[in-house]
Amino acid sequence: MISTTLNPTSMKTIRPGLRPLALAVAAGLLLAGCASAPPRAEAPALELPAARWSDAAAVPAASAAALPAWRDLVRDARLREVIALALEHNRDLRVALLGIEQARATYQVQDAARRPTLNATGSSSASFTPAEASSAGRDTLNRSYSVGVGISAWELDLFGRVASMRDSALQSWLNTEAVQRATRLTLIGDVATAWLTLGADRRQLALARRTLASQQDTLRLTERRQALGAASGLTLAQTRTTVETARGQVAVLESQVQRDRNALELLVGRAVPEVLLPTDADTDEAAALVGLPDALASTVLLRRPDVIAAEHLLQASRADLEAARAARFPRISLTASAGTASRQLGDLFAGGAWSFVPSVSWPILDGGTIEAGVARAEATRDIRRATYDKAVQTAFREVADALSVRAALAERLDAQRALVQAWSRSLTLAEARFRAGADSWLTVLDAQRSLYAAQQALITLELTEQSNRITLYKVLGGGGDADR
């Protein structure tokens, strides 16, 4: 390492002596510029199945840029506003942003080590010696003044050690930026899912309340019919069981809706105004998300923030390995200084002195410390390579899972809507046959329960379809607005 020290009190002679120091500094800069930097790490090669998710007759495969920005993905203005609030107030995202600032500062510190540090010093001193202690037999007052300038803590990076450490810090910084983008994308998806879940549960609660009100009306009617002898005690008891069941479901859903709102506000980081929340009157079309491209190239996964973050960690480990290997070679350090010293302040700049002392340090016996460091760096590189490969494989699995769910959702929704209509028709016919005396009340109760269950399943399936779009958007790495 290059270090410079300054001892101005020993400098005595003339200003032309500054020229050799300038030549020495220039020579050091030239050597540093010619130093061999470590080879730049290339992105790891992967075998990606081409057009793995593309339909045979679909549109051309899309790139990541073809995915819509999150503001374009969300149709509902209320949901867009809630997501914007979360991006501003969420604590996890704030921590991720501060992590970027920390990594940037670390990189700047490491980058500064490649450049010389120039220090200026100045001092003055005075000492008094009484006549009793003076060899001259009289009181003596001594004064001295000095100023100087020197280069300190500068290593001539002939073997790329400092450059490799700088590259490692750079990759760590880029990793934190990718992690922040991944955190942001996850937050957008989680907020959208929580908002849609709250809306679905509010619709479930409204359905349960309507069912309870209908069952209570039926109970009152059955009680009057039983009083007139037109309905049996069994029919009345069966009707009461449906009322109590509906009351219990209403209570459960009221608690669930409150928990949904608490979860949403935790993600947002603050209270969400009621005007921005979904209502029980919303339909799935009102809060629908736009569709994603039908054809997707597998290479879009390489732009997922978590995959990019893993790649930067791998590149950082490669730079650490180069730095560990460079520790086997000599380190060249310099000590350079220049300045003036004088007994009189007025004569301080009358002369000058300089010093230039290069030195070499080369480890010979270190007990295997350097080789152990290299072995550790190699193991770290291999671990991060395996981690990167797993990140890509996980991305493939997540996309494949989301697409497998998506493939059957449209047909399932059509079938469930048809089932709701069929049970609604069955209930109407069962009630008519009961009033005509052709069927028992048990048939009506069965139709009511089946219709209620089919309506609940439809709301759940509509939420599943919306959540699947969010999941697919997340696992594909989001659109082109990762930083906005």
C-alpha positions, 0 to 999 in steps of 0.5 A: 500500500502507498503511504506518505508521511510528512516530517517538515522539521527535517526539511532544509534546502531549496525549492527546486527539490520539489521537481523530483517529487513531482516526477515521482508522483507522476511515475506512480500515477503512470504505473497505477494507470498501467496496472493490470485490472482483473478481467471483467466478469461476464454474465453466467451462461444459461440454457433457457428453453425458447418460447417455452410459454408461447402458444402455437398460434399466438402473437410473437413472443413478448419482451419484458418491456411488453409487460404493462407498467403497474399503473396501466395494469390496474384499472381501478383509480382507487387501487392505483391511489392505494398502491401509490400511498404504499410506495410512499409510506411502506417501511420495508421499501424505505429500508430497502432504499436506505440500503441502496444509500449505504451500499453506494457510500461503501462503493464510493469509499472503496473507489476512493482507495484507487486515487492518491490522498493529498494531505497538507500540514502546518505546525509551530512550536516554542520552547523556553530554557532557563539560564540554570538549565542552559549550556549557554548560561542564559535564558533561551527561547526557541521557535520553529515553524513548518508546512508541508504536503504529502501523498498518503495511503495510496497503493500502486495497484499493479496486480488488480487487488484494489480494482477488484475490491472496487468491483466487488463493492460496485456489484454489491451496490447494484445488488441492493438496487435490484433487491429494492426493485424486487421489494417494490414489485412485491409490495405492488403485488401484495397491496393489489392482492390485499385490496382485491381480497378486502373487496371480495370479502366485503362482497361475501359479507354482503351476500351473507347478509342478504342470505340472512335477511332472506332466511329471516323473512322465510322464518317469519313466514314459516312461523305464521304458516306453522301457527295456521297448521300449514307447516310442520314443526320440523319445517320450522326447525329446519328453517331456524337452522338456516337462519342461525347458520347464516348469522354465524357466517355473517359474524365470521365474515365481519371479523375477516373484513376487519382483518383484511383492512388491517393487513392492507393498512400495514402494507400501506404504512398508514390508514387508508381512507374509506373512499379508496377502499373497495365496496360490496357493490363492486363487481369483478369487472370494476376492479379488473386488472388488464390482461398480460400478453399471451406469448412470452419468451423465457428470456424475460425471466433474466430481467426479474429483479431477484435474478438480477440481484443474484447475478450481481452477488455472483459477480461480486464473489468473482471480484472478491476471488480476484482480490484474494488471488492478487494478495499473493503478489507484492504490494508497492507502497510509497512514502513521499513528502515535501515542505519547508521549515524555519526558525523565523516565520518570515523565512518559512518559504525561503527553502524546501525539502522533499523525500521519496521512499518506495517500498515493496512488501511480499508475503513469503510465510503466512501460515497459509492465510492467503491460500485459505482466503483464496479457497474461501473466495472460491467456495463463496463464488460456487455457492453464489453460482448455485444460488443464481441457478436456483433463482432462475429455476425458481423463476421458471417454476413460478411462471409455469405454476401461474400459467397452469392456473391461468390456463383453466380459469376462464373455463372455470369462471364460465362454468361457475357462473352457469352453475349459479344461474342453474341453482338460482333457477332450481331455487325458484322452481323448488319454492314454486313446487313447495307452495303448490305442495308438490315438494317438501321444504327440505328441497327448498333448503337444499336449493338455498344452500347450494345457491349460496355456496355457488355464489360464494365459490364464484366470488372466490374464483373471481378473486383467484383470477385477479390474483393470478394476474397479479402473481403472473405480473410479479413472477415475470418481473413486472413492467418497465417502471421498476424505479417509478 
